[in-house]
Amino acid sequence: MAECNVCHNKCNIPEGRIGACLARTCKNGKVVPYNYGMITSIALDPIEKKPLNLFYPGSKIVSVGSYGCNLRCPFCQNHEISYDLEDSLPCRYIAPSELADTAVDYEPQGNIGVAFTYNEPLVGYEYVVDTAKEVHQRGMKTVLVSNGCASRAVCEEVSEHIDAMNIDLKGFTDDYYEKVLHGNRQLVMDFIAHAATRCHMEVTTLVVPGYNDNDDEMERLSDWVAGLNGGKGKETIALHISRYFPRFHLDTPATDVDKIYHLADIARKNLDNVFTGNC
């Protein structure tokens, strides 16, 4: 048995078993990524779909996902690859060098690099690091789309090799993070704060009616983002405020579009770059 220190769950994983994220296992007394290089999803996406609006706008990026996640969001739109095991998923192994070569192949179509996305990439952060190194060796860019619920050690190792991130700051109360998402808000905030000093940062908040849609919460969240990077976050960090739709286990009606626009106006009091999504 060994303890995994990737995230807040700190799973004690018996030999040959897997952790709560379904992506890490104990092998010879050491925690290793069970999902290393196992790709379930790959596509050439517009960079704005990550979403990244201030990082090489108009470009495209090869986007890849594996399986597994360390949160349990009841509205997950990628639950098929986040919460299912490898045996029940169509996936294939793609070595870091092969993925980097694929990125180069798509450069004529406007591709600038590789984005790690779809499931939670950090539960297999070793593959992210190994592939990012290969991508950088080929002169291309790397992007991470993550819930940010990972340890400082993982943040430091990964952010050294990533050019841009979009991190979910799903709400601004501990109750929401702990009781609904089964995560840790402070861990996410620490991740964002540190990574923002190392690479381009954009933040996404999915607004779910009755959970995180009040004015005060958006005021506090946007004010905190503005204070990052020694107060330069106001100009340098984009906030994406996205509309929720019923998914997975949550059938709450979709967020009203006017509510999204209203919360965006509140955020713009603190931030220069606020974007609305799914509207």
N, C-alpha and C positions, 0 to 999 in steps of 0.2 A: 504494500500500500504506500502511496505517496500523495502529498498535498500539492494541488495545482494552485499556483499563485498568479494566474493570468487576470482574474477578476474578483469581484466581491463574493462570489460563491465559495471560493476556497475549498473546492471539493477534495475530500480524502478518497482517492480512487484505488480500489483493490486491484491487484495484478490481473491484467487482461480485461478489466471492465472499463466502462466509459463514464465521464463526468456528466453533470447536468446539461452541459451545452451540446452533448452528443457528438462532440468533435475531438475530444482529448481522451487519451487512454494511459494506463500505467503499463510500461513495458520494462522488465528487468529493474523494477523499483524506481523508475523515472517516468515523469509525465511527459508525453510526446503527442504531437498532433496526429490523431487517427485519420483526419481528413486531408493530410498533406497532398497537395496536387490533384485532388479529386474534384474535377470541375463538373458542375451540374448545369451551368448556364454560361453562355458566351455570346456577345453581340457587339456590333459596332454602333455605339450610341452617340447622339449629340451631347456635347459636354454639358449643355444646359439641363439635360435630363438627370444629372447626378444628384441634386442640382448644383452647378457651379456657373454663376453668371458673370463673375469678374475674372475668371481664369481662362485665357485663350478663347474668348467668346467666338462662336461660329465654327469651332473645330469639332472633330469627332474623337472618340476614344474607345479602344477595345475594352469592353467591360466583362469581367468574369466573376463568377460566384461558385462557392463550394456548397457545403451544408453545415448546419449547426448554428446555434445562437445561445447566448448566456442570459437573455431576458425572456419573458413570457408575456409579451404584449397581446392582449386579447383581440386586437384589431389588425394583427400582422398580415400584410398583403403578400408576403413571401413565405407563408407558414409551411408550404409543401417542402421547401428546402431548408427551412429553419428548424423544424421540429421533427423531421423524419430521419430515419437511419439510412446509411449508405445502401443497405440491401434492398430498400424499397424505392430507390431513386435511380434514374438513368444518369450515370456519370462516367467519366473516363479520366485517366491520369494524363496530365499535361505537365511536362517538366518545365522548370523555370526558364531554361534556355529556349525551349520550343515556344513557350508563350511570348517571350521577348521577340523571337524571330517572326511570329505571327503579327505582332504589332508593327514591325518593319514592313511586312508584306502589305499592310493596309495603309501605309503612309501616303501612297498616291491618291487614296480616297479621302484624305484630310485627317487621318489619324495622327494624334500627337503622342500616344503612349498606351498605358494600361491603367484601368481603374479596377480596384478590388471592391466589390459591391454585392448587392442582391441578398446574400445571407449576411451573417456577422463575420467579417474577415478576420477580426482579431482573435477569434477562438482558434485560428490556425495562423497566427502571426508569423511563424517561422517561414512559411511559404511566401507570405507577403514580402518579407525582408529579402529572401533569396531571389525572388523574381524581380523585385525592384532594383536590386543590384545589376541584374542582367539587362533590364530595360535601360538603366542609366548608362551602362557600358555602350549601348547602341545609340546614345544621344537623344533618347526620348524621355517623356515625362511620366510621372507616377501620381496616381490619385487614390485616396482612401475614402470610402463612404462607410461610416460606422456609427454605432450607438455610443461609442466612447467610454463604455463601462469597462475599463481595463486599468490595470495597475500602473503606477508611475514608471516602473521598470520597463514594462511593455511599451508604454508611450515613448519613453526615451529611445528605445531601440528602434521602433518603427518610424518615428518622426524624422530620424536622421536620413531616411531613404525615401521620403514622400515629399512631393512638390506641392500638392494641394489636398486639402481635406474638406469634406462636408460632414459635420458631426451633428447627430440628433441631440438637441436639448429638449427633451420631450415635454417638459413642464418645469415649474419652479417651486414645487413643494415636495417635501420628503414623503408625505403620505401617498401622493400619486406614484412616485417612483417605487416605493417599497410595497404598497398594498395592491397596486394595479399592475405594475410592470415587473415587479420582483427584481428591482435594480437598486442602484445607489446614486443619488443625485450628486453628492459631493465628489464622488469618484469621476463622474462625467465632467463636472465643472473643472476639476483639477486637470483632467486630460486636455480639455479645450484650452485652458489657460496656458499650459506648458507647450502644447503643439502649436499654438498661435504664434509663439516666439520662434518657431523653427520653419514654418511653411505657411503658404497662403491658406487662410481659414474662412469657411462659410459655415453657417449654423442653420439647422432646420428645426422648426417646431410644428408638429402636427396638432392642430386644434380640434379637440374632441369635446362635443357638447356635454356640459355637466361635469367635466373632469378638469379642464385646464383653460377654460374659455372666458375667464373674468378679466376685467380691465386692469385691476391691481396687479395680477400676476404678470401680465404682459408688460406693464410699466416696469416692474422690478427686473424681469428677465432681460429686457432690452437695455435697461440702465446698466446691468452687470456686463453685458456684451460690450457696451460702449466703453467701459472702464478697462477692458483688456489691453494688453500691450502698452501699459503705462498711459492709458487714456486715449490711445490712438485707434482703439477699436471702433470708435464712432465713424471714422473715415475709411478704415481698412477692412472691416469685417462685415460681410453681408448676412442678413437674417432673412430666411425664407419662411414665411408663415403659410402653412399648407392646410387645405381643406380635407377633413376626414370623410371617408365613405365607409358604410358598414362592411366589415370583413371578418372572416374567421369566426370567433366566438361572440363578437359584439355586434348587436343589431340596432344600436342607437341610430336614429336618423342622421343623415349626412349634415355636416355643419352648414349653416346658412351662409350664403355667399356674402351677404351684407355684414355678417359678423366678422368674417375674414378681413374685409376691407376696413372695418372699424378698428380692429386690433392692429392692422398694419399702420393706420394713421397714428395710433398711440405709440407704436414702436418708432415711428419716424420723428417723434419728438426727441428721441435719444440717438438715433442712428441715421446716417446718410443713405445707406443702401439697404432698403427693405423691399422684398419681392413677395408677391402672393402666388400660391400654387394650387393647382387642381380646381381653379375657378373657371 
